[in-house]
Amino acid sequence: MDRRTMIKSLGIIPATGLMATLGAENVSSQIEPSCINADVLVVGGGTAGVIAAIQAARAGCKTILLESGSQLGGTMTTGGVCFPGLFYAWGKQIIGGIGWELVTEAVQMNDDVLPDFSKPFGESHPKHQILLNPFLYAMLAEEKCIQSGVSIRYYETPVHVTPLDSGWNVEVSGKGTRASINCKQIIDATGNASVAALAGCHRLREEEIQPGSLIFELEGYDLSSLDFSTLSKRYDEALKNGVLLKTDAYDGIRGLLTVKGGLATQHVLNADSSTSELHTQANITGRAALLRALRFVRTLPGCGKVRIKKMLTETAIRETYRIDGLYRISHQDYVAGRVFEDSLSYSYYPIDLHVTHGVSPSHLKEGIVATVPLRALIPKNIRHFLVAGRCVSSDRLANSALRVQASCMGMGQAAGAAAALACRSDKTPADLSLTELKVLIREYGGIVPSLA
């Protein structure tokens, strides 16, 4: 009996072309969703979401972590910006806890060395960032989630969010799976506030968002033997003739050939990850720019054998949507280092607004460290809901600094602790005892700002 005859005898009709598509849709619609109960549902397994999930689980909550991709870490792993910062400010550690635990374990296991945080760096803030092995970080993040009791569900995304009397019902769709998750608290760590949108929350967005970057590295040339005077002239000619775009290498030919690790040298204008269509376009645009740059570089003297050493799978995104929260952190709040009664974590990074042709960081004055209040993690007019990461309620300039990884880790731990305490006390996060919440964060190594 051949394969086709056997399949037919079993009552299965082989599907091809349009029939395959229709058949797949029919099968999907017939899948009975599994019903799951949880205390905390974290959506988004990136920088903030991983820490939020671990914190909630370690505090005793049944926690589910949804991630639409194939691994944890987000911008740090899939996006390739694998140098989190900044954990220290003015010689003092300001972000610790679960994020710091994960980072230092990755450093130790890769036989790397932490920067000397006691040395002042002025405006050279990259000297205090920590270069990580992203592959190792992704595996350690996954291991710590599992050890903490977090249930990870890859390749799944929420499609409907419905409020309940004491929580939420979230319908989830994935590869051949459907699930109906009842939870007491949601933490939206998608970076786009996409779950908040499904829940009916108002979101903030700029008319023109910051460019993204595809992270890559080139090899196959001797940097010391290159004549950058000649190469720069050729680069300028390529820009003039339309062979290259300025955004293909916004730091010029030297930046293109000296970029290492997770540093960016390329801009993808209006890079947006808030829908699959927009993210697809950002990825295509980023790869096309790299291919254009590669073809040009291989025409230069001494660069005929240049090749791609690494290229990340996604264009890293800097900015999309933010929530309209109970409090919106302003640029003035940030640069003044304002401490609120409900401040739960620190943030220390220059104002870092990327524009079409580059970035010029605006550094904080000596001794200033910004903070993140609980109210900025809670959308208006909604209960049992928190966010963590770059979708924190803030204006554009403040967000350009708040979005970096160490700050997002601090927010993640704060949100995870708030969700856990809300489950314990059967309250919505805005009604929690700040004293109890700060005690819980400190119990797991987090550093909480003081009003004094």
N, C-alpha and C positions, 0 to 999 in steps of 0.2 A: 504494500500500500504506500503510494507516494504521499508527500507532505500535504499537498492540497486536498487529496481525497480523505486523508486522515482528519484534517481540520474540518472538512465539510461533514464528515460522519459525526463529529462532536457538536455540530450545530453552530460552529463558528465560521462567519463569512470573512475571508481575508479582505482587508480594506486597503485601497490604494487611492492616491490623488484626493479628489474632493470627498470621496466616500470615506477615506481614512479620517479626514477632518471631522466630518459629520459624525462618524462612529465614535471618535474620541470625545466629542462634546456630549453625545448621548450617554456614553459610559460615565463621564464626569458627573452629569446631572443625576445619575442613578446611584452614585456613591452615597451611602448613609453616613452623615457626619458623626464622628465619635464625640461623645459628651464628656467634658473634662472639667473638674472643679479645681480651683487654685486660689491661693490667697493673693498673690501678686503676679501680674502679667507684665513682663518687660518686653517691649517691641523695639528691636534694633540691637544687634550684638556688636556695636562699635565701641569706641573708646569709653563712652559714658555708660552704655547699656550693660556691658560686661561687669563693671564695678557695681552698678546698681543691683544687678541680679545676685551677685555673690553676697553683697551686704544683706539683702532681704532674706536670702536663704540661710545665711549664718545666724541671723537673728530669729530663726525658727519658723519662717514662713514657707509654705509650699509655693515654689516659684517656677514659672515657665518663662523661658527666653526664646522669643521668635526672632529668626534671622532669615531674611530673604535670600541671602547668598550661601556660600559653601563653607565659610570659616568666620571666626570671630576676629575682632580688632579694627574693622572699618578702615578709616583713613590711615591708620598706622600700619595695617597689613595689606589689605586689598588696594588701598590708595598709595601705599609706599612712602608715606611721610613718617618714617620710622625713627624719629628723634624727639621724643616727648619733652616738653618743658613748659613752664619752668617751675620746679619744685622748691627752689630756694630763692629768697629775696634778701638782699642786704646782709648776707652771711648767716641767715636764719632759715630753717626749713619752715615752709608755710603750707605745703600739701604733703600729707603722709597717707597712712591707712592702707587700704586694700590695693589702691593703684600703685603706691610706692612699693608695697610688698611684691607685687607682680613684676614691676620694672626692675627692682634690684635682683630678684631671682633670675630674670632673663640675662642681666648683666653678668652675674656670677657664673651661670651655667655656660655662657659663651666665652668665658675667660676674658671679658672686657674689663675696663677700669672706669669708675665713676669720675666725673670732673672734680677738681678741687673747688668745692663750693665756698671755701673761706676766702678765695681770691676775688677781689672786686673786679668787675668786668666792664663797668661803665656802659657804653652803648653797644658793646660786642656781646649781646645776649646769647648768640648761638654757642658761645664757649661753655655755657652752663646747661645746654641741652644734652640729652643722653642718647647716643646712637645705639639702636637695638638691632638684633637679628629678627626681622619680622616673621620669619618662618617659625622660629623658636617661640616668639611671643604668642603667636596664634595657638600653638599647641599647649603652652602653659596656661593661657586664658581658658581654653577648653577644659583642661585637666582640673583647674581650680573651680570652675563652675560645677563640674560633675562631682568633685570631692565635697563641695558645699551642699549638694543635693539639688542643684538647679537642673530642671528638665529642658534640654536644648532641642529646639525644633527648627532645623534648617529648611530652606526652600519654601517657606510659608509666609504668608502676609495676610493681615486683616482685610476683610472686604465689607463687613458690616459691624457697627458698634452700637449697642443698645443699652441705655441705662436701666438698671434694676433698682429696687428699693434700697439695697445695701451694697451696690457694686455695679458690675457690668457683665453683659453677655457680648462676647466677641466671636464673630464667625470668621473662620480662617480657611484659606484655600492654599493648596500646595500642589506638588507633583502627584497626581492621583490620590490626593487626600483632601478631606474636608473635616473640620473640627468646630465644635461649638464649645467655647471656653467660658465658664462662669468664674469671675474673679471678684475679689473685694476691692482691689486697687490696680490701676493701670499706671505704668511709667512709660511715657513716649520718649524713646531715645533714638528715633529714626533720623534725626538731623533736619528733617523737613516738617516736623509737627504734623505728619500725615495722619496719625491716629487721632490727634486732637481735631483735625478737620473732619474726620469721619464722625466724631462725637459732637460735631456742630459748633466747635470753638472758632472764634474769629482769629485770623492769623495776620501777621505783619509781613510786608515784603516791599523791597525797593523796586522802582521802575527799571533800574539797571543793576543787576547783581554783579558781585565781584567775579572776575575770571577764575576758572579752575586751572589745574595743571596736570598733564600726564607726566609721571615721574619715570625717567629713564637714565641710562648711563651708556656712554660710548667707550670703545677701546680700539686698539690696533694702531696706535701712533705713539711716537716719542715726543712728549710734551716739550721737553727741554730743547729739542732741535727745531721747533716750529718758529717761523718768522711771522710774528703776530702783526707786524706792520703791514706786510703784504697781505696776510689773511684778512685783516680788518678792511683794507681797501676793497678786496674781492667781496667781502660781506656787504659793504656799503653799495657796491655795484649791483649785487643780487637784490638788495632791497629796492633800489631805484628801478631795476628792470622787471620787478615783479616775480623774480625767481623765488624769493623768500618774502615772508611777511614779518614785520617787526615782532609780532607776537610769537613767532616760531622760536625766537631766541632773544628775549627782551633784554638780556645782559650782554648781547653781542656775541661775536665768535669766541672770545676768550671764555665767557660764561658757559657757552655750549660745550666747549672741550674740556673744561676744568670741573664741571659739576660732578659731585660725588655723593654717595649715600642717597638720602631722601630729599636732597635739595631740588628746588624747582628752577628751571630756566625758561620754561615755556608757559604761555597763557592761552587758555581756551576761553574766548569771550562768551559771556552769558551762560557758562556751564551750569547746568541745572539737573539735579537728580530727583526732582519731586514727582516725575512721572517716568514710566519706562521709555516713552518716545523721546522725551527731552534728554534722558540719560544716555540713550542710544546715540543721539546726535552728538552729545558731548564726547563720547568715546570715539566715534568716527572722526570727528574734527581733530581731536588730540592725536590720533594715530596718523592721520593724513599730514599733519604738521611735522611729526617726527620723520615720516618717510620723505617729505620734501627737504627737511634739514639734512637727512642722511645722504640723499642724492647730491646735494650741494657740497657737503663737506668732502665727499669722496673725489671731488674735482680739484681740491686744493693741494698745493705742494706739501708733500709729506703726509698726506691723509688718504692716499689712494686705497689703503686696506682697512679703513675705518669700518667697524661693524657695531652692532648693538650688543652691549654686554648684558643689559637687563632692560625690561620694559614692564611696567605694571599692567594689570588686566583692566583697570578702570581709570578714567580721569578723576583725579581727586577734586572734590567740590568744596568751596569755601563758604558759600552763602546761598540759602534759598528762603525758606519761611521761618519766622519766629512766632511764638505765641504772644497774644495780648494778655499779659498776666495781671495778677493782683497788684504787682508793682513792676514798673519798667525801669531797669537800670539805665541811667543816662551816662553820656560821655563825661559829664561833670562829676557824677558820682564816682565813676571809675578813676579818673585822673586825680581826684581829691582823696581817694582811699577811704571813702565813707563807710563807716561801720554801722549797721542797723541792729536793732534789738534782735531780729530774727536772722542775722547773718550766720550761715552754717559752713561756709567754705571760703577760701581765699582764691584770688586770681592775680597772677603777676606776669604780665607780658606787655610789650609796647602796643600802642594803637597801631594796627597792622593792616590798613586798608589797601588791598591790591587794586590797581587801576590798569587800564589797557597796556601800558608800556612799562610796568614795573611796580615797585613798592618802596616807600620811604618811611620806615617805622618812626613813630613819635614816642619817645621813651618817657617813662614816669620819672618824676622828680625824686631825688634821693630820699629814702625812707618811706615812700608811698607804696602801699599794697592795697589792691582793691578787694572787695568782698561780694559774696552772692547771698542775698536774703532768700528765705524760704518762699516768700510771696512771689518772687520772680520765677519760681518753678511751678507755680499753680496758675492755670488759665482762669480767666474770669468766668463767672456764672456756670461753674461746673463743680461736681463733688467727686471725691474718691479718684482723683486724677492728678498726676505730676508729669513734668518733663525733666529731662536732663540732657546736657550737651549744648550744641550750638543753637538749638531752637529756644533757649532761655529767653525770657521776656527782657528785651534790651533795645536801645537804639542802635543804629548801624555802626557808629564808631566804637561804642562799648563792645558790641558783639564781635568786632574785628579782632579784639584781644581775648574776649571770653571763650572764643571758639577753639582755642588751642588745647592740646591733649591733657596736660596736667590739670588745667582748670576744669576740663570736662570730667576728669576722674574725680576731682573733689565734689563736683555737682552730682555725679553718679552715686557716690557714697552717701551724700546728704539725702538724695531722693530715695535710695534704697532703705535707709534708716527711717525716713518719714513714712514710707509705705508700710514698713514692718510695724512701727509703733501705731499707725492708724488701724492696722488689722488687730493688734493686741487690744486696743482701747475702743474699738468699734466706733471710730470717729473719722471724719474727713480731714485731710492733712492741714487745712487752714485752722482747725480747732485744736491742734495738738498742744500739749504742754511743751514750751520751748526748753524748759529746764530738763525735762525727761529726754527730749530729742537730742539735745547736746550731750547728755550723759551717754546715750546709746552710741552716738557717733564716736565719741572718745573711747568707748569700750573696745572699739575695733580699730583703734589707732588713728582715727581721723583728727585733724587739727581744726578746732573751731575758733573763729575770731572772737576777741574779747572787746567789750565796749570800753574797758578801762584803758 
